[in-house]
Amino acid sequence: MNNTITTREAITLLQEEAFAASGMTYYDVQSFYKREQERIRQFNVDNPGYLRSEEELLARDPSLHYLETDLSKRFVDDVPGLPYQHPYLYTWLQDTVRYCNEKTGRTQKGLSNIILATAPTGLFNAIALPGETESGIILEDGLLNVASHYANELAFLFYEKLEDGRYCELEGDELKQHIEANKETLDYLAEVIWQYIIEGYSTLPGPVGATSEEDFSIRHVLRQDFILFVLEHECFHIDWWHSNGVHGKHPFDKRYEQMWQFYERHLASVLPDNDKLTYDQFERIYYAQQEELLADFAAFQVVMMMGEKQRTFTASVKGALLFFVMAELIQHLLFLLNDPDFVDKLATYDGSVLALTAIAAKESHPYAFLRKASLLNLIRQSHPLYLQSVENESAKMDFIIESVKKLLDEKVATATTPPIPHAKWSALEKFNAL
C-alpha cells in the first residue's frame, strides 16, 4: 500500500490547516470566494475601461492571446484538485508565470510545470514543495495583497509620466523632495504594513487608486517582477533539493567551521542549555540560510534578464527589491511589538554578529537587510557592470524603508493600547521570509 500523498493533496492539507487557524471552515472559504466573485463582477461593471479590450491587447502584442480581459471570467468554477484555492489568484498567477516565461524565453523550463497556490499561511513567505512528478509553491495571499498596494504607490513616487507617454525616473534630491512632499503616501505605506500585521490583510484604499491612470504601466512591472522574484526563488529551492537533497551543502562554502568556532567561543557559553545548538543543528541551519542567499541571487538574475529583454531594467530591479522592502518593514514592526530591545541591537551589531545571531536564534532565514547585502555582494562579484545601477535602485528603496520605519515607530509609540499582532503573527519565531 502506497501512503505517499500527491503534491496537490499536500497543498490542500496546508491550505485547510491555514484556513482553520484563521477560524474558517470549507463552507466559510467558499462563501468568501462567492462574495469576492460578486465584488469583482461589480468592479468590472463600474470600471469598463480598467483593462484594455481583447482587440487592443492583441493589436499591441499578439502573443498575449491567452490573457483574459474580463475580470469576472477569471473566477473559474473550481481549481482541479485544489478545493481551497482562491480561483482568481490561481488564474492570475498562471497568466503571470506564462507571461514571464515567454518573455524570458523559458517557456518549457522552471515554473512551467509547478503547481501554484495561495493560502493565509500566517508567514510572510512562499513555501516550496518538491515532488517526484509534480512540485508546488504556496504563496501567503497577504504577501500578494501588500505587494499590489506598494506597487501602485511606489510607481507614482519614483516616476513621472511625460506628455509624450514616456516615463521619467526621478533621481537624487529631486526624488527625496518628491517623496517627502507626498507624506500622505508614506503614511499609507506604513498603514498597509500595520494592517497586515494587526489585521492579517490590508484593505485600505490608497492615495493612488487601482483605476487611476490605467496606462501607468510601471506599477504592473513592479508587481510582475516582485512575483517573478518570489517564484524564481522558490523554484531554485525545488531544483536545489532535486539535485542536492533538502538543504544540501554548497560545495564552495568554506566559512562554516569559522562561524561554528565563533559560536562556541562567544555565544554557547551564555545561552541556556535548552537553547544551545549542537554541531549538527548549527550546520543544518547554517546551510539552510546559505541556500536562501543563493536562491535570492538566482531569482534576481532572472529578474535582471527580464528587465533587459523588456527594456524595463530599473523598474524590474525595483520589483525584485520590493520583496526586501516589505520583508524588512514587516520584520521591523514584528520586532517592535514582540522584542523591542532587539531593534536597537539590529542597528548596532555588525553583519557577522547578526548573521550568527540569526543562526543561534534558529531562524530559517538570515535577517532581511543581511540578505540584501549578500545579494549586492554577489552582484559585485558576478555582474560588476550592473552593480552601480542595482545599488542606485537599492538606495532609493532604502529611503522608503527608513521613512516608513519612522512612521511605524510613531504608531507604536502613540498607540493608546499595546498593539497585538494578528493570530497568524502571534509568535515571533513564525516570521519566515521566503
C-alpha positions in Angstrom: 0.0 0.0 0.0 1.4 3.4 -1.0 0.8 6.1 1.7 2.6 8.8 -0.2 0.3 11.8 -0.9 0.4 13.9 -4.1 1.6 17.4 -4.3 -2.0 18.7 -4.8 -3.1 16.7 -1.7 -0.2 18.2 0.3 -1.2 21.7 -0.8 -4.8 21.1 0.1 -3.8 19.9 3.6 -1.7 23.0 4.1 -4.5 25.3 2.9 -7.1 23.6 5.1 -4.8 24.0 8.1 -4.1 27.6 7.3 -7.8 28.5 7.0 -8.7 26.5 10.1 -6.1 28.5 12.0 -8.0 31.6 10.9 -11.3 30.1 12.1 -12.6 29.4 8.6 -14.3 26.1 7.5 -14.5 24.9 3.9 -18.0 26.5 3.8 -16.6 29.8 5.0 -13.9 29.7 2.4 -16.3 29.0 -0.4 -18.7 31.7 0.8 -15.9 34.2 0.9 -14.9 33.3 -2.7 -18.6 33.8 -3.8 -18.5 37.3 -2.3 -15.2 38.1 -4.0 -16.6 36.9 -7.3 -19.5 39.3 -7.0 -17.3 42.1 -5.8 -15.0 41.7 -8.9 -18.0 41.4 -11.2 -19.4 44.7 -9.9 -15.9 46.3 -10.1 -15.8 45.2 -13.8 -19.2 46.8 -14.4 -18.3 50.1 -12.6 -14.9 50.4 -14.4 -15.4 49.3 -18.0 -12.0 50.7 -19.1 -10.0 49.1 -16.3 -8.3 46.6 -18.7 -7.7 47.0 -22.4 -10.1 45.2 -24.7 -9.1 42.0 -26.3 -8.7 43.8 -29.6 -6.4 46.5 -28.1 -4.4 43.9 -26.3 -3.8 41.7 -29.4 -3.0 44.8 -31.5 -0.2 45.7 -29.1 1.1 42.1 -28.6 -0.5 39.2 -30.5 1.4 36.7 -28.2 -0.9 37.7 -25.3 -3.9 35.9 -26.7 -4.2 33.8 -23.5 -4.8 36.8 -21.2 -8.4 37.1 -20.0 -9.6 40.7 -20.3 -12.9 40.2 -18.5 -12.0 40.1 -14.8 -15.2 38.2 -13.8 -14.2 35.3 -16.0 -11.0 34.8 -14.0 -13.2 33.2 -11.4 -13.2 29.6 -12.7 -15.8 27.4 -11.1 -13.1 25.3 -9.4 -9.4 24.6 -9.5 -8.7 21.0 -10.3 -7.5 19.1 -7.2 -7.3 22.3 -5.0 -10.8 22.8 -3.4 -9.5 25.5 -1.1 -7.7 27.6 -3.8 -8.8 31.1 -4.5 -9.9 30.9 -8.2 -9.0 34.5 -9.1 -5.5 34.4 -7.6 -4.9 31.0 -9.3 -5.7 32.2 -12.8 -3.8 35.5 -12.2 -0.7 33.7 -11.1 -0.9 31.2 -14.0 -1.1 34.1 -16.5 1.8 36.0 -14.8 4.0 32.9 -14.9 3.2 32.2 -18.5 3.9 35.8 -19.5 7.3 35.9 -17.6 8.4 32.5 -19.0 7.6 33.5 -22.6 9.2 36.9 -22.3 12.4 35.4 -20.9 12.4 32.5 -23.4 12.0 29.9 -20.7 8.6 28.5 -21.6 9.4 24.9 -21.1 11.6 25.3 -18.0 11.4 26.2 -14.4 8.0 27.4 -13.3 6.1 25.9 -16.3 5.5 22.6 -14.5 4.9 23.8 -10.9 1.5 23.9 -9.2 0.9 27.5 -7.9 -1.4 28.0 -4.9 -2.1 30.6 -2.2 -3.2 30.4 1.4 -3.3 32.5 4.6 -0.3 30.7 6.0 0.5 33.2 8.7 4.0 33.6 7.4 5.4 36.3 5.1 6.6 33.7 2.7 6.2 31.3 -0.1 6.6 27.5 0.5 8.3 25.2 -1.9 7.1 21.6 -2.1 9.4 19.4 -4.2 7.8 16.3 -5.7 9.0 13.5 -7.9 6.5 14.1 -10.7 4.9 17.4 -9.7 6.2 20.2 -7.4 4.3 23.1 -5.8 4.7 26.6 -4.5 2.2 28.1 -1.9 2.3 31.9 -1.5 1.0 33.7 1.5 -2.0 35.5 0.0 -1.4 38.6 2.1 2.0 38.9 0.5 0.4 39.4 -2.9 -2.1 41.9 -1.3 0.7 44.1 0.2 2.8 43.9 -2.9 -0.1 45.2 -5.0 -0.6 48.2 -2.6 3.1 49.0 -2.7 3.5 48.6 -6.4 0.6 51.1 -7.0 2.0 53.8 -4.8 5.8 53.4 -5.5 5.2 53.8 -9.2 3.9 57.3 -8.6 6.6 58.1 -6.1 9.5 57.1 -8.4 8.3 58.1 -11.8 6.6 60.9 -13.7 4.7 60.4 -16.9 5.6 62.8 -19.7 3.2 64.3 -22.2 4.6 62.0 -24.9 3.8 58.9 -22.9 7.3 58.1 -21.8 8.3 57.8 -18.1 10.8 60.0 -16.4 12.5 58.4 -13.3 13.2 60.8 -10.5 16.7 60.8 -9.1 18.7 62.2 -6.2 17.5 65.2 -4.2 14.6 65.7 -6.6 13.3 62.2 -5.7 13.7 62.7 -2.0 11.9 66.0 -2.1 9.1 64.4 -4.1 8.8 61.6 -1.6 8.9 63.9 1.4 6.2 66.1 -0.2 3.9 63.1 -0.5 3.6 62.3 3.2 0.1 61.1 2.6 1.5 58.3 0.5 4.2 57.4 3.1 1.5 57.3 5.8 -0.4 55.0 3.6 2.6 52.7 3.1 3.0 52.5 6.9 -0.7 51.8 7.4 -0.6 48.9 4.8 2.2 47.2 6.9 0.3 48.0 10.1 -2.9 46.5 8.8 -1.1 43.4 7.5 0.4 42.7 10.9 -2.5 43.7 13.1 -5.5 42.6 11.0 -3.9 40.0 8.7 -4.6 41.9 5.4 -4.6 45.4 4.2 -7.9 46.7 2.8 -7.2 50.4 2.9 -7.7 52.2 -0.4 -4.6 54.1 -1.3 -4.0 57.7 -2.4 -3.5 56.3 -5.9 -6.5 54.1 -6.7 -6.4 50.9 -8.6 -8.1 52.6 -11.6 -6.0 55.8 -11.6 -4.3 56.4 -14.9 -4.6 52.8 -16.0 -1.9 53.2 -18.7 0.6 53.9 -15.9 2.2 50.6 -16.6 5.2 51.0 -14.3 3.2 49.6 -11.4 2.4 46.5 -13.4 6.2 46.0 -14.0 6.9 46.4 -10.2 4.2 43.9 -9.3 5.0 41.4 -12.0 8.7 41.3 -11.2 8.1 41.1 -7.5 6.1 37.9 -8.2 8.7 36.7 -10.6 11.4 37.1 -8.0 9.4 35.3 -5.3 8.5 32.4 -7.6 12.0 32.0 -9.0 13.4 32.0 -5.5 11.2 29.0 -4.7 11.9 27.3 -8.0 15.6 27.5 -7.1 14.8 25.6 -3.8 13.0 22.9 -5.7 15.8 22.5 -8.3 18.4 22.5 -5.5 16.6 19.9 -3.5 16.2 17.7 -6.5 19.9 17.9 -7.2 21.4 18.1 -3.7 18.7 16.9 -1.3 16.9 19.2 1.2 19.3 21.8 2.4 22.3 20.3 0.7 25.7 21.9 1.3 27.1 24.5 -1.0 30.3 22.8 -2.3 32.3 26.1 -2.4 31.4 27.4 1.1 34.4 27.4 3.5 33.1 29.7 6.3 31.1 27.2 8.3 33.8 26.0 10.6 34.9 29.5 11.4 31.3 30.5 12.4 30.9 27.4 14.5 34.1 28.1 16.4 33.0 31.7 17.0 29.6 30.5 18.2 31.2 28.0 20.6 33.6 30.6 21.9 31.3 33.6 22.3 27.7 32.6 22.4 27.2 29.0 23.5 28.6 29.7 27.0 26.0 32.4 27.7 22.9 30.5 26.4 20.6 28.3 28.5 21.3 24.6 27.9 17.9 24.1 26.1 18.8 26.9 23.6 22.2 25.7 22.7 22.8 24.2 19.3 24.6 21.0 18.7 27.2 20.9 15.9 24.7 19.1 13.6 21.9 21.6 14.4 24.2 24.5 13.7 25.4 23.0 10.5 21.8 22.4 9.3 20.6 25.9 10.0 23.8 27.5 8.5 23.4 25.7 5.2 19.7 26.3 5.1 20.4 30.0 5.4 23.1 29.9 2.8 20.7 28.2 0.4 18.3 31.2 0.9 21.1 33.6 -0.1 21.8 31.5 -3.2 18.1 31.4 -4.1 17.9 35.2 -3.8 20.8 35.6 -6.2 19.4 33.1 -8.7 16.0 34.7 -8.7 17.4 38.2 -9.0 19.4 37.2 -12.1 16.2 36.1 -13.8 14.5 39.4 -13.0 17.5 41.3 -14.4 17.3 39.2 -17.6 13.5 40.1 -17.7 14.3 43.7 -17.3 16.9 43.6 -20.1 14.6 41.9 -22.5 11.6 44.1 -21.8 13.7 47.3 -21.6 12.4 47.9 -18.1 15.7 47.2 -16.2 15.5 49.7 -13.4 11.7 49.1 -12.8 12.2 45.4 -12.9 15.1 45.6 -10.3 12.8 47.7 -8.1 10.2 45.0 -8.4 12.6 42.4 -7.0 13.9 44.8 -4.4 10.3 45.4 -3.3 10.4 42.0 -1.6 13.3 43.1 0.7 11.4 46.4 1.4 8.4 44.5 2.6 10.3 41.9 4.4 12.4 44.4 6.4 9.3 46.6 7.3 7.3 43.6 8.4 10.3 42.3 10.4 10.8 45.7 11.9 7.2 46.0 13.1 7.1 42.5 14.5 10.3 43.1 16.5 8.9 46.4 17.8 5.8 44.6 19.1 7.4 41.4 20.3 11.0 42.2 21.1 11.7 46.0 21.0 15.1 45.7 22.6 16.3 43.7 19.6 15.5 46.6 17.3 18.4 48.6 18.8 20.7 45.6 18.5 20.0 45.3 14.8 21.3 48.9 14.4 24.4 48.4 16.5 25.7 44.9 15.8 27.9 44.3 12.7 26.8 42.0 10.0 28.8 38.9 11.0 27.4 39.0 14.5 23.8 39.4 13.3 24.3 36.5 10.8 25.5 34.4 13.7 22.6 35.7 15.9 20.1 34.5 13.3 21.6 31.0 13.4 21.7 31.0 17.2 18.0 32.1 17.3 17.2 29.1 15.0 15.9 31.4 12.3 15.2 29.6 9.0 16.4 32.7 7.1 19.0 35.5 7.6 17.6 38.9 8.5 16.1 40.7 5.5 18.7 43.5 5.3 21.6 40.9 5.5 20.0 39.1 2.6 20.0 42.2 0.5 23.6 42.9 1.5 24.6 39.4 0.4 22.7 39.9 -2.9 24.6 43.1 -3.7 27.9 41.4 -2.8 27.2 38.6 -5.2 26.2 41.0 -8.0 29.5 42.9 -7.3 31.4 39.6 -7.9 29.4 38.2 -10.8 27.8 41.2 -12.6 30.0 44.2 -11.9 28.7 46.1 -14.9 25.2 46.1 -13.3 26.3 46.9 -9.8 26.0 50.7 -9.9 22.5 50.6 -11.4 21.3 48.0 -8.8 22.9 49.9 -5.9 21.2 53.1 -7.1 17.8 51.4 -7.1 18.6 49.8 -3.7 19.4 53.3 -2.3 16.0 54.6 -3.4 14.2 51.7 -1.8 16.3 52.2 1.4 14.9 55.7 1.6 11.4 54.3 1.5 12.3 51.8 4.2 13.7 54.3 6.6 10.8 56.8 6.0 8.2 54.1 6.7 10.1 52.7 9.7 9.9 56.1 11.4 6.2 56.2 10.9 5.8 52.7 12.2 7.8 53.7 15.3 5.5 56.6 15.8 2.4 54.5 15.5 3.7 52.0 18.1 4.8 54.8 20.5 1.4 56.7 20.3 -0.9 53.7 20.4 -3.4 54.0 23.2 -3.3 50.3 23.9 -0.5 47.9 23.2 -1.0 46.7 19.6 -1.4 42.9 19.3 -0.4 41.2 16.1 -3.0 39.1 14.2 -3.2 35.5 15.3 -1.2 34.4 12.3 1.8 36.5 13.5 1.3 35.6 17.2 4.8 34.0 17.7 7.8 36.0 16.5 9.6 32.7 15.6 7.0 32.2 13.0 8.4 35.1 10.9 9.8 33.4 7.9 10.5 35.4 4.7 10.6 33.0 1.8 
